[in-house]
Amino acid sequence: MTAITEQLTALGRAIEHDSFAIIDAEVGGAHCYAASQWPVVRRMIHASADFEFNGLTFFHPEAIEAGIAAIRRGGTPVVADVEMICVGLSRPRLSHFGMTAHQFIADEDVIAAAKANGGTRAVEAMRKAHRLGLLEGSIVAVGNAPTALIEVIRLIEEEGVRPALVLGMPVGFVSAAESKERLMAQQEVPWIAIRGRKGGSTLVVAALHALLALAEEEGDV
């Protein structure tokens, strides 16, 4: 029986598997990732055709275990900084684990709060997620807005919020690299991060799909 986290057609699966095989062959043994971490990095390379993620991707020691546990618990929310992540995630794969994806950046109350406070919509969106009780035990997925990641870190450090896992992969030139360094400096919550300026929604989606596949595989053992 085809896994829910696989491509739906035989040809689609063959192309994806061939792509993974090419990545494995080109990388060879030239990576320092654990066996549980490499599928995440490999899928990120597959999504971007950028081999620099072999080396730019960093993992909290408990990240993979925490991500799989959160997924297999069922009903775990994914809180994203932008709609693009929610659209990119496979609904059947999320539904298999009873998961839903949330983003609030375009909500009218979020926009109004950002204007009133002189801040960004991304910050206010994460604050709204916190008020709604969605951050606790969640998988936080940040691919675009460094200010969203910085706010999540503040909530962790100052208000004791405890997501299950933070995917810190904002792309850009202003505060992107710095926000990820701040994430990696804290050890209260597990994280997966891309060092430097590179990142984006595509990478977040790829990492989450890899974790979903690992969670499904673990259930088959």
Phi, psi and omega in degrees: 000136181290135178293147180295335182268010175263165172299152188280339181246156180299318180294319178300317179295319181297317179297315180296315180296321177296321178297315178300320180296321178296317178299313179301318182293319182288325178283324183061226178263015187274055171210158185247021184273149174292161182302328180281337182273326186302320178303329178290311180296318181298319180291328175293319175297317179300322183284340188237346187056031183240107183285354178292342177292345167282088183130326179274347183267130182235149184231131164299144184305332182257010189298310184295314179300317181293319179295314180297317180297319179296319180293314184287343176294330178086138177077005181292127178283147168256123179250112184255157178279335183221159181295331183304323178293315180298320180291323183286336181287140180288119179296318177300322181292317176296315183298328179303329180252014179066026185261151175227152179251141184229143170209148187230012191294336181260005181292143184299320181292329177291316178297316180297318180294321180297318179294317182293323185267356181067028182244207180250155175299325183298320178295311183295329178295319178290325176295321177295317178302321178294316180298326180279358179076021185271342184282326183296121179075008185272174164255115179268129187236106183242116181238351186231319192253104176303326181295330176295316180294318179298321179292320177299318178297318178299316179297324177294312188281324187258333185241004174072020178292140184229082169298159176287325183201142174242124171264105184256096186222038179294142180258147174143189189244336181253109175071001181295304180298319183294321180297322180288326175296321177296320178298314183290340180282337179267146183239010181287327184231133178298151183212158165233131186220155173252123181283140176095203186277337185287155178161209177124166183301321181302320181290322177298314179299316179299315180297318180293319177297323177296318179294321177298319179294319178296321179295321179291319178299319180297325179289340180274349183287000000 
